Amino acid sequence: MIRCERTPAWAALQGHYQAQGRAFDLREAFAREPGRFRHFGVEAPEVYADLSKNLLDATALRLLLDLARECGLEAQRDAMLRGEIVNGTEGRAVLHTALRAPRDAAPLSPAVGASPFGDEVHGVLDAMLGYAERVRADAGLTDIVNIGIGGSDLGPRMAVQALDAYGDTGRRRLHFVSNVDGQDISPLLARLEPTRTLFIVASKTFTTQETMANAHAARAWFVAHGGRDVNRHFAAATTNVKAAAEFGIRTTFGFWDWVGGRYSLWSAIGLPIAIAVGAEHFRALLAGAHAMDRHFASAPLAQNLPVLLGLIDVWYRNFHGFASRSVAPYHQGLARLPAYLQQLEMESNGKRVDREGQPLALATSPVVWGEPGTNGQHAYFQMLHQGSDVIPVEFIAVRTPAHDLAEQHRMLLANCLAQSQALMQGKTAAEALGERTPTAAADLAPDVLARHRSFPGNRPSTTLVLETLSPAALGALIALYEHRVFTSGAIWGINSFDQWGVELGKALCNALLPRLIDGDTRGLDGSTAGLLQRLRL
């Protein structure tokens, strides 16, 4: 495979950026292109995207599409969807798309063929959803506690909150414990009753340090407070059935080594989602994701939304030099989406070598961060509008709310529209000078005050629009982000599916743990030795 920076399209993009791209002005673009909104609007399953406020003209878009073709994006995509070994450092296929394919589904595209592992996937899915329905029907279980970390926590936690309107939270409460810090689980246990609580231990290997520490704490609390039937009150999403049985759990649901942690909410890891919203809505979540899979697999590149978003990410990261992206969902249900996307993108594409292990000559994953609007407006939007760094923003708007506070929803949507408009339009010092001077600033020279009150504008944003935050729409939105991350990673020529960067800290932690007991600091650097002595109990 040819490295992206060695392609003709990359050189052409560099030339175009120097000649026109770096000076591109959105305000001028809208003035000379009356149809810009229509031209840069993209329809995908459950999601409409307005790309018109990006620093992108027709030439840049054409060259980015050329780059995708020259890097073999379509061939890389099809190889992943066919189940080929695309995670080379771990020797694994990457088939989270198989988890949401309907039984006997038609091929995603002629180049991909039938979805593999269909019988196995649906066997586990049917068993897991059957169990979820039995839990939902058990009036004696009022609290469900999911114990996991990383992909075993972020995905289910985000989805359960997002789909709150589809749950029956009046009958049961869903809780999530992830941090090894005892302050995470201890206050929760104090509010629970053992006989009315179900614990789900989510760990593929049943060895994850943080998860197992919390699982053992939960079991000890359960027994100490009169709990007797561990099997009824504990279930597991794991492939290590033997270890789960030794723990006392016989109700287990497995998954496969081709399911990466950050892509696992579609698998048995999604059990808390299924308990929260029921089997029908969980299947709708899968169906929405599958519809986006089909779009990604078969839509022409120029109308393929995950591809276009991934290419814009490359354009911003490698040509404009933008180092981060802010995600601003204007829906409180999506409050945990930025945290979920941090793992999805930064764990996937935070790499410094290519698939052959050679150092990269270019930047990869941006920093992904954000908060729901309108909270973010009263926190970090100051920096977005007037800070020294240009940070692209991704707005997510939901047209129809799940509540009946129509006026507040209109206010929310107006804020969303206003923020993207303000980022683009800005306000000149001359415009600020013509405004009424605030009384508190009357002693400042008008031109000085005007400079403080001016906004540079021309700051890019994308707006994604959902009709409702339904299970299908959420599934499509998550799958959209998954395939977008794949696209940029494929262009950069990196392995987006391993996460060796997580391992070193874990290994050092295991070595330091006994030292916190015995105080041995031999062989440690001065800082670690000093801190260890200060932190010992």
Secondary structure as the mmCIF struct_conf table of DSSP 4:
data_model
#
loop_
_struct_conf.conf_type_id
_struct_conf.id
_struct_conf.beg_label_comp_id
_struct_conf.beg_label_asym_id
_struct_conf.beg_label_seq_id
_struct_conf.end_label_comp_id
_struct_conf.end_label_asym_id
_struct_conf.end_label_seq_id
HELX_RH_3T_P HELX_RH_3T_P1 CYS A 4 ARG A 6
BEND BEND1 THR A 7 THR A 7
HELX_RH_AL_P HELX_RH_AL_P1 PRO A 8 ALA A 19
TURN_TY1_P TURN_TY1_P1 GLN A 20 GLN A 20
HELX_RH_3T_P HELX_RH_3T_P2 GLY A 21 ALA A 23
HELX_RH_AL_P HELX_RH_AL_P2 LEU A 26 ARG A 32
TURN_TY1_P TURN_TY1_P2 PRO A 34 GLY A 35
HELX_RH_AL_P HELX_RH_AL_P3 ARG A 36 HIS A 39
TURN_TY1_P TURN_TY1_P3 PHE A 40 PHE A 40
STRN STRN1 GLY A 41 ALA A 44
TURN_TY1_P TURN_TY1_P4 PRO A 45 GLU A 46
STRN STRN2 VAL A 47 ASP A 50
TURN_TY1_P TURN_TY1_P5 SER A 52 LYS A 53
BEND BEND2 ASN A 54 LEU A 55
HELX_RH_AL_P HELX_RH_AL_P4 ALA A 58 GLU A 70
TURN_TY1_P TURN_TY1_P6 CYS A 71 GLY A 72
HELX_RH_AL_P HELX_RH_AL_P5 LEU A 73 ARG A 82
TURN_TY1_P TURN_TY1_P7 GLY A 83 GLY A 83
STRN STRN3 ILE A 85 ASN A 87
TURN_TY1_P TURN_TY1_P8 GLY A 88 GLY A 91
STRN STRN4 ARG A 92 ALA A 93
HELX_RH_3T_P HELX_RH_3T_P3 HIS A 96 ARG A 100
BEND BEND3 ALA A 101 ALA A 101
HELX_LH_PP_P HELX_LH_PP_P1 PRO A 102 PRO A 102
TURN_TY1_P TURN_TY1_P9 ARG A 103 ASP A 104
HELX_LH_PP_P HELX_LH_PP_P2 ALA A 105 PRO A 107
BEND BEND4 LEU A 108 SER A 109
TURN_TY1_P TURN_TY1_P10 PRO A 110 VAL A 112
BEND BEND5 ALA A 114 ALA A 114
HELX_LH_PP_P HELX_LH_PP_P3 SER A 115 SER A 115
TURN_TY1_P TURN_TY1_P11 PRO A 116 PHE A 117
HELX_RH_AL_P HELX_RH_AL_P6 GLY A 118 ALA A 137
TURN_TY1_P TURN_TY1_P12 ALA A 139 GLY A 140
STRN STRN5 ASP A 143 ILE A 147
TURN_TY1_P TURN_TY1_P13 GLY A 150 GLY A 150
HELX_RH_AL_P HELX_RH_AL_P7 GLY A 151 ALA A 162
TURN_TY1_P TURN_TY1_P14 LEU A 163 LEU A 163
HELX_RH_3T_P HELX_RH_3T_P4 ASP A 164 TYR A 166
BEND BEND6 GLY A 167 GLY A 167
TURN_TY1_P TURN_TY1_P15 THR A 169 ARG A 171
STRN STRN6 ARG A 173 VAL A 177
BEND BEND7 VAL A 180 ASP A 181
HELX_RH_AL_P HELX_RH_AL_P8 GLY A 182 LEU A 189
TURN_TY1_P TURN_TY1_P16 ALA A 190 ARG A 191
HELX_RH_3T_P HELX_RH_3T_P5 PRO A 194 ARG A 196
STRN STRN7 THR A 197 ALA A 202
BEND BEND8 LYS A 204 PHE A 206
HELX_RH_AL_P HELX_RH_AL_P9 GLN A 209 ALA A 224
TURN_TY1_P TURN_TY1_P17 HIS A 225 GLY A 226
HELX_RH_AL_P HELX_RH_AL_P10 VAL A 230 HIS A 233
STRN STRN8 PHE A 234 ALA A 237
BEND BEND9 THR A 239 THR A 239
HELX_RH_AL_P HELX_RH_AL_P11 VAL A 241 PHE A 247
TURN_TY1_P TURN_TY1_P18 GLY A 248 GLY A 248
STRN STRN9 THR A 252 PHE A 253
TURN_TY1_P TURN_TY1_P19 ASP A 257 TRP A 258
BEND BEND10 VAL A 259 VAL A 259
HELX_RH_3T_P HELX_RH_3T_P6 GLY A 261 TYR A 263
TURN_TY1_P TURN_TY1_P20 LEU A 265 SER A 267
HELX_RH_3T_P HELX_RH_3T_P7 ALA A 268 GLY A 270
HELX_RH_AL_P HELX_RH_AL_P12 LEU A 271 VAL A 277
HELX_RH_AL_P HELX_RH_AL_P13 ALA A 279 SER A 298
BEND BEND11 ALA A 299 ALA A 299
HELX_RH_3T_P HELX_RH_3T_P8 LEU A 301 GLN A 303
HELX_RH_AL_P HELX_RH_AL_P14 LEU A 305 VAL A 314
HELX_RH_PI_P HELX_RH_PI_P1 TRP A 315 HIS A 320
STRN STRN10 SER A 324 TYR A 330
BEND BEND12 HIS A 331 HIS A 331
HELX_RH_3T_P HELX_RH_3T_P9 GLN A 332 LEU A 334
TURN_TY1_P TURN_TY1_P21 ALA A 335 ARG A 336
HELX_RH_AL_P HELX_RH_AL_P15 LEU A 337 LEU A 341
HELX_RH_PI_P HELX_RH_PI_P2 GLN A 342 GLU A 347
HELX_RH_AL_P HELX_RH_AL_P16 SER A 348 ASN A 349
BEND BEND13 ARG A 352 ARG A 352
STRN STRN11 VAL A 353 VAL A 353
TURN_TY1_P TURN_TY1_P22 ARG A 355 GLU A 356
BEND BEND14 GLY A 357 GLY A 357
HELX_LH_PP_P HELX_LH_PP_P4 GLN A 358 GLN A 358
STRN STRN12 PRO A 359 PRO A 359
HELX_LH_PP_P HELX_LH_PP_P5 LEU A 360 LEU A 360
BEND BEND15 ALA A 361 LEU A 362
HELX_LH_PP_P HELX_LH_PP_P6 SER A 365 PRO A 366
STRN STRN13 VAL A 367 TRP A 369
TURN_TY1_P TURN_TY1_P23 GLY A 373 THR A 374
HELX_RH_3T_P HELX_RH_3T_P10 ASN A 375 HIS A 378
TURN_TY1_P TURN_TY1_P24 ALA A 379 TYR A 380
HELX_RH_AL_P HELX_RH_AL_P17 PHE A 381 GLN A 386
BEND BEND16 GLY A 387 ASP A 389
STRN STRN14 VAL A 393 VAL A 398
BEND BEND17 ARG A 399 THR A 400
BEND BEND18 ALA A 402 ASP A 404
HELX_RH_AL_P HELX_RH_AL_P18 ALA A 406 GLN A 425
STRN STRN15 LYS A 427 LYS A 427
HELX_RH_AL_P HELX_RH_AL_P19 ALA A 429 LEU A 433
TURN_TY1_P TURN_TY1_P25 GLY A 434 GLY A 434
BEND BEND19 GLU A 435 GLU A 435
HELX_LH_PP_P HELX_LH_PP_P7 ARG A 436 PRO A 438
HELX_RH_3T_P HELX_RH_3T_P11 THR A 439 ALA A 441
TURN_TY1_P TURN_TY1_P26 ALA A 442 ASP A 443
BEND BEND20 LEU A 444 LEU A 444
HELX_RH_AL_P HELX_RH_AL_P20 PRO A 446 HIS A 452
TURN_TY1_P TURN_TY1_P27 ARG A 453 ARG A 453
STRN STRN16 PHE A 455 PHE A 455
STRN STRN17 SER A 461 LEU A 466
BEND BEND21 GLU A 467 GLU A 467
HELX_RH_AL_P HELX_RH_AL_P21 PRO A 471 TRP A 492
TURN_TY1_P TURN_TY1_P28 GLY A 493 GLY A 493
TURN_TY1_P TURN_TY1_P29 SER A 496 PHE A 497
HELX_RH_3T_P HELX_RH_3T_P12 TRP A 500 VAL A 502
HELX_RH_AL_P HELX_RH_AL_P22 GLU A 503 LEU A 512
TURN_TY1_P TURN_TY1_P30 LEU A 513 PRO A 514
HELX_RH_AL_P HELX_RH_AL_P23 ARG A 515 ASP A 518
TURN_TY1_P TURN_TY1_P31 ARG A 522 GLY A 523
HELX_RH_AL_P HELX_RH_AL_P24 GLY A 526 LEU A 535
#
